[in-house]
């Protein structure tokens, strides 16, 4: 249902006429607001109010409630009040004035400027100190390197024992593995017997004939001499008898037999005499040399077998750590197959690369400090032990500030690591003090100090 304003005007007048009756104690400045709100309530109810007094009372309550909360009553226009100098506005307690804001802004800007100046000065000072320190220090990057050994047996035999595992530390001369020697030991014993036999023969040759052998030779000479004298007398008798009888008493055969017996006796005497001479002189020098040569052959064969027997035990050549155990007991071994892979823990170095402009700043023996990411805040002492004399291109595994195509020189910085904490391939940072004198300069300084202290 639509209500025209012209039709509602009498009701509004009626409401306004009933204001004193509805609330005689209402303030005069609120009466217009209450009347306007009562009219709006009357319109909201569609002009169906039973009593205008009730509308007036409700409007009065709403206006008073809004007044106590500081809100303007509905439909009231808020006009801005002109500002008065020296008189604070109600909102001055919560929002600062424009002059106060300017002061705060200027103070903040000044504080920021002072802080910026201090920060820039501190940064420039630190940069100057750092640049000066960097100029006296050369920093290189590399990786930890060490020597490795593929340890194998010299013999071809079956493995009997493998005594160590991966990661075990071994000492120089420690036995790591053994071979089966059940066939090698009898061969060694036979060679020892042959050598002893030949050694006795050589000793016999060196000692010569015994006195008994010389006496026997002399007796043989005497016997042969007696036989020769007897044969000579027999030959003379037969020859004289044949001459007296003109060959009639003795036949020609008897003469020949007597002559042959005499010649045989003289030959035996000569042979016995030579035998005596040989006994006195002793063995020939060539026989002695031959016997000694055969003894050396037997000795070499025995040494070879003994070495094979010793090689049946695999011994660590130096202090190291077992990196790999490659064979197990029962496997057949050859010299080409390794049983262990060992990593030698000392010496240990960092392989780094230095560019050509920095090559003249370093020298062998220069002290170095080595750091690693695994040990933050800790430095290992070391020294430059090797500088390559041949330039090469930077390896791809090494990352430096320079281009990879630039020529560099390999250096080795040896590390003191008694606890074996740095491992193969570990990235490391090498710091070299460029002001440290060369070994020759250190010697000159020591000599100068001696001269100064001893005028």
C-alpha positions in Angstrom: 0.0 0.0 0.0 1.5 3.4 -1.0 1.0 6.3 1.2 1.3 9.9 -0.2 3.2 12.5 1.8 0.2 14.8 1.6 -2.0 12.2 3.4 0.6 11.7 6.1 1.0 15.3 6.9 -2.0 15.5 9.2 -0.7 12.6 11.1 2.7 14.2 11.5 1.0 17.3 12.8 -0.9 15.2 15.2 2.3 13.7 16.4 3.9 17.1 16.8 0.8 18.2 18.7 1.1 15.4 21.1 4.8 16.1 22.0 4.1 17.9 25.3 1.7 15.3 26.4 4.0 12.4 25.6 7.1 13.6 27.2 6.9 17.0 28.9 10.4 16.6 30.4 12.3 16.2 27.1 14.9 18.9 26.4 14.0 21.5 23.9 17.0 20.8 21.6 16.0 17.2 21.3 12.3 17.8 20.5 12.8 18.3 16.8 14.9 15.2 16.6 12.4 13.2 18.6 9.5 14.5 16.5 11.3 13.6 13.2 12.1 10.1 14.5 8.5 9.6 15.7 7.3 10.5 12.2 9.7 8.0 10.6 8.6 5.3 13.0 5.0 6.1 12.1 5.8 5.7 8.4 7.7 2.5 9.0 4.5 1.1 10.6 2.5 2.0 7.6 0.4 4.6 9.5 -1.2 1.8 11.5 -0.1 3.0 15.0 -2.7 2.8 17.6 -1.3 5.7 19.5 1.1 8.4 18.5 2.2 8.7 22.1 3.8 5.2 21.8 5.7 6.3 18.6 6.9 9.4 20.4 8.2 7.4 23.4 10.1 5.0 21.2 11.6 7.8 19.2 12.7 9.5 22.4 14.3 6.4 23.6 16.3 5.9 20.4 17.4 9.5 20.2 18.6 9.5 23.9 20.5 6.2 23.3 22.2 7.6 20.3 23.0 10.8 22.2 24.7 8.9 25.1 26.8 6.8 22.6 28.0 9.9 20.8 26.3 9.0 17.5 24.2 11.6 15.7 20.6 10.7 15.5 19.3 9.2 12.3 18.8 11.7 9.5 20.9 14.4 11.2 23.4 16.3 9.0 26.9 16.8 10.6 28.3 20.2 9.8 32.1 20.7 10.2 33.1 23.1 12.9 35.7 25.7 12.2 39.0 25.1 13.9 39.9 27.5 16.6 43.6 28.3 17.3 44.7 27.2 20.8 41.6 25.2 21.4 42.1 21.4 21.2 39.5 19.4 19.3 37.9 16.3 20.8 40.0 14.1 18.5 43.3 15.7 19.6 43.9 13.1 22.2 44.1 10.2 19.7 45.6 11.9 16.6 48.7 14.2 16.7 48.6 17.6 15.1 50.3 18.3 11.8 53.1 20.1 13.5 53.8 17.2 15.8 53.8 14.8 12.7 56.3 17.0 11.0 58.6 17.0 14.0 58.4 13.2 14.3 59.1 12.8 10.6 62.1 15.1 10.7 63.5 13.3 13.7 63.1 9.9 12.0 64.8 11.2 8.9 67.7 12.5 10.9 68.0 9.2 12.8 68.0 7.2 9.6 70.7 9.5 8.1 72.9 9.1 11.1 72.5 5.4 11.1 73.2 5.2 7.4 76.4 7.2 7.8 77.6 5.0 10.7 76.8 1.8 8.7 78.6 3.1 5.6 81.7 4.1 7.7 81.8 0.7 9.4 81.3 -1.1 6.0 84.1 0.9 4.4 86.4 0.2 7.4 85.8 -3.5 7.3 86.2 -3.5 3.5 89.6 -1.8 3.9 90.7 -4.2 6.5 89.4 -7.2 4.5 91.0 -6.0 1.3 94.4 -5.5 3.0 94.1 -8.9 4.6 93.2 -10.5 1.3 96.1 -8.9 -0.4 98.4 -10.7 2.0 96.7 -14.0 1.7 96.2 -16.4 -1.2 93.2 -18.7 -1.0 93.0 -21.8 -3.2 90.5 -24.6 -3.5 91.2 -28.3 -4.0 90.6 -31.9 -2.8 92.4 -34.1 -0.4 94.6 -36.7 -2.1 96.7 -39.6 -1.0 98.5 -42.7 -2.3 96.8 -46.0 -2.8 98.2 -49.6 -3.1 96.7 -52.6 -4.8 98.3 -55.4 -2.8 98.6 -58.9 -4.2 100.6 -62.1 -3.7 103.7 -63.0 -5.8 102.7 -66.6 -6.0 99.9 -68.5 -7.8 98.3 -70.6 -5.0 95.1 -71.0 -3.1 94.3 -68.4 -0.4 94.3 -69.9 3.2 93.5 -66.8 5.3 92.3 -63.2 4.9 92.8 -61.4 8.2 91.4 -57.9 7.9 88.2 -56.1 6.9 87.4 -52.8 5.2 88.2 -49.8 7.4 90.8 -51.6 9.5 94.0 -49.7 10.2 97.2 -51.8 9.5 100.8 -51.2 10.5 104.0 -51.6 8.4 105.1 -55.2 8.4 101.8 -56.6 9.7 100.5 -59.8 8.0 97.3 -59.3 6.1 96.7 -62.7 4.4 98.3 -66.2 3.9 98.5 -68.8 1.2 98.4 -72.6 1.4 102.0 -73.8 1.7 101.5 -77.6 2.0 103.2 -78.2 -1.4 105.8 -75.5 -1.1 107.3 -76.7 2.2 108.5 -80.1 1.0 110.2 -78.5 -2.1 112.0 -76.2 0.2 113.2 -79.0 2.4 114.5 -81.0 -0.6 116.4 -77.9 -1.9 118.0 -77.5 1.6 119.3 -81.1 1.5 120.8 -80.7 -2.0 122.5 -77.5 -0.9 124.0 -79.2 2.2 125.4 -82.1 0.1 127.0 -79.8 -2.4 128.4 -77.6 0.4 130.1 -80.7 1.8 131.7 -81.5 -1.6 133.1 -78.0 -1.9 134.5 -78.1 1.6 136.2 -81.5 0.8 137.8 -79.9 -2.3 139.0 -77.0 -0.3 140.6 -79.2 2.4 142.5 -81.4 -0.1 143.9 -84.9 0.6 144.0 -86.2 4.1 147.4 -87.4 5.6 146.2 -91.0 5.4 145.5 -90.6 1.7 149.1 -89.3 1.2 150.5 -92.2 3.2 148.5 -94.7 1.1 149.9 -93.1 -2.1 153.4 -93.4 -0.7 152.9 -97.1 0.1 151.7 -97.7 -3.5 154.9 -96.0 -4.8 157.0 -98.3 -2.6 155.2 -101.4 -3.7 155.5 -100.4 -7.3 159.2 -99.7 -6.7 159.8 -103.2 -5.3 158.0 -104.8 -8.2 160.1 -102.8 -10.6 163.4 -103.9 -8.9 162.4 -107.5 -9.0 161.4 -107.3 -12.6 164.7 -105.6 -13.5 166.7 -108.4 -11.7 164.7 -111.1 -13.5 165.3 -109.5 -16.8 169.0 -109.2 -16.2 169.3 -112.9 -15.2 167.4 -114.2 -18.2 169.4 -111.9 -20.5 172.8 -113.0 -19.0 171.9 -116.7 -19.3 170.9 -116.3 -22.8 174.2 -114.7 -23.7 176.3 -117.4 -22.0 174.5 -120.2 -23.8 174.1 -118.3 -27.1 170.4 -118.6 -26.7 170.3 -122.3 -26.1 169.4 -122.3 -22.4 166.7 -119.5 -22.6 164.1 -119.2 -25.2 163.1 -116.0 -26.9 159.7 -116.1 -25.3 161.3 -116.1 -21.8 163.3 -113.1 -22.8 160.2 -111.2 -24.0 158.2 -112.1 -20.9 161.0 -110.9 -18.6 161.2 -107.7 -20.6 157.5 -107.1 -20.5 157.4 -107.7 -16.7 160.1 -105.1 -16.3 158.3 -102.5 -18.4 155.0 -103.1 -16.5 156.7 -102.7 -13.2 158.3 -99.5 -14.2 154.9 -98.2 -15.5 153.2 -99.1 -12.2 155.9 -97.3 -10.3 155.5 -94.2 -12.4 151.7 -94.3 -11.9 152.1 -94.7 -8.2 154.5 -91.8 -8.1 152.0 -89.6 -10.0 149.3 -90.6 -7.6 151.4 -89.6 -4.7 152.1 -86.2 -6.4 148.3 -85.6 -6.8 147.6 -86.5 -3.2 150.2 -84.0 -2.1 149.1 -81.2 -4.5 145.4 -81.7 -3.8 142.3 -81.1 -6.1 142.5 -78.9 -9.2 141.4 -75.2 -9.0 138.9 -75.9 -11.8 137.3 -78.7 -9.7 137.0 -76.4 -6.8 135.4 -73.6 -9.0 132.9 -76.1 -10.4 131.9 -77.3 -7.0 131.4 -73.8 -5.8 129.3 -72.9 -8.9 127.1 -75.9 -8.3 126.8 -74.8 -4.6 125.6 -71.4 -5.7 123.0 -72.9 -8.0 121.6 -75.0 -5.2 121.7 -71.9 -2.9 119.8 -69.9 -5.5 117.1 -72.6 -5.8 116.8 -72.7 -2.1 116.5 -69.0 -1.8 113.8 -68.9 -4.4 111.8 -71.5 -2.6 112.3 -69.8 0.7 111.2 -66.5 -0.9 108.1 -68.2 -2.2 107.4 -69.5 1.3 107.8 -66.0 2.7 105.6 -64.5 -0.1 102.9 -66.9 1.1 102.3 -64.2 3.8 100.9 -60.9 2.5 102.6 -58.1 4.5 101.6 -54.4 4.7 104.3 -52.2 3.1 103.4 -49.2 5.3 100.9 -47.8 7.7 97.6 -47.6 5.9 93.8 -48.2 6.0 92.1 -51.0 4.2 89.8 -49.5 1.6 88.7 -52.8 -0.1 88.9 -56.5 0.6 88.8 -58.0 -2.9 89.3 -61.8 -2.4 88.3 -64.4 0.1 89.8 -67.7 1.5 89.7 -70.6 -0.9 90.1 -68.5 -4.1 93.0 -69.1 -6.4 95.4 -66.1 -6.6 97.7 -64.9 -9.3 100.1 -61.9 -9.2 97.6 -60.0 -11.4 94.8 -60.2 -8.9 94.8 -57.8 -5.9 93.7 -59.0 -2.5 93.5 -55.6 -0.8 93.3 -51.9 -1.8 95.1 -49.8 0.8 95.1 -46.1 1.4 98.3 -44.7 2.8 97.5 -42.1 5.5 100.9 -40.4 5.5 101.8 -38.4 3.5 98.5 -36.7 2.8 98.1 -33.5 0.7 95.6 -31.2 -1.0 95.8 -31.0 -4.7 95.1 -27.5 -5.8 95.7 -25.3 -8.8 97.2 -21.8 -9.0 97.0 -19.4 -11.9 100.0 -17.9 -13.6 99.8 -14.4 -12.0 99.9 -16.0 -8.5 102.6 -18.6 -9.3 105.4 -16.2 -8.3 103.9 -15.6 -4.9 104.3 -19.1 -3.6 107.4 -21.3 -3.0 108.1 -24.7 -1.6 108.1 -24.9 2.2 105.6 -22.0 2.5 103.3 -22.6 5.5 99.6 -23.1 4.8 96.4 -23.4 6.7 93.8 -26.0 5.5 90.1 -25.9 6.2 87.3 -28.3 5.3 83.5 -28.0 5.3 83.3 -31.0 7.6 85.3 -29.2 10.3 83.9 -25.6 10.5 86.1 -23.2 12.5 89.0 -25.6 12.5 92.3 -25.3 10.6 94.9 -28.0 9.8 98.5 -26.9 9.5 100.5 -27.7 6.4 103.1 -26.6 3.9 103.7 -26.4 0.1 105.6 -29.5 -0.9 105.3 -29.5 -4.7 104.9 -27.0 -7.5 104.4 -28.4 -11.0 106.8 -27.0 -13.6 104.3 -27.8 -16.4 101.2 -25.7 -17.1 97.9 -27.4 -17.8 94.2 -26.5 -18.3 92.0 -26.3 -15.3 90.4 -29.7 -14.6 86.6 -29.7 -14.7 86.4 -31.0 -11.2 88.1 -27.9 -9.9 86.0 -24.7 -9.7 88.0 -21.4 -9.6 87.1 -17.8 -10.2 89.1 -17.8 -13.4 87.9 -19.2 -16.7 88.3 -23.0 -17.1 90.3 -22.4 -20.3 93.1 -20.5 -18.4 96.4 -22.2 -17.7 97.1 -23.2 -14.2 99.9 -25.0 -12.3 99.3 -27.9 -9.9 100.6 -27.6 -6.4 100.5 -30.1 -3.5 100.0 -28.7 0.0 100.9 -31.4 2.5 98.6 -31.7 5.6 99.4 -32.7 9.1 96.6 -35.0 10.0 97.8 -37.5 12.7 94.2 -38.5 13.6 93.4 -39.4 10.0 90.3 -37.1 9.9 90.6 -35.9 6.3 89.6 -38.4 3.7 90.3 -39.0 0.1 88.5 -36.5 -2.2 87.3 -34.2 0.6 86.9 -30.6 -0.6 89.4 -28.3 1.2 90.3 -24.6 1.3 94.0 -23.7 1.4 95.1 -20.4 2.8 98.7 -19.2 2.1 100.4 -16.3 3.9 102.1 -14.4 1.1 104.4 -12.5 3.6 106.0 -15.6 4.9 109.7 -15.7 3.8 111.2 -18.3 1.5 113.5 -21.0 3.1 116.6 -19.1 1.8 115.4 -15.9 3.3 114.7 -17.5 6.6 118.3 -18.9 6.6 119.6 -15.4 5.8 117.6 -13.9 8.6 118.9 -16.6 11.1 122.5 -15.9 10.0 121.9 -12.1 10.4 120.5 -12.6 13.9 123.6 -14.7 14.8 125.9 -12.0 13.6 123.9 -9.3 15.5 124.0 -11.3 18.7 127.7 -12.2 18.4 129.6 -8.9 17.5 
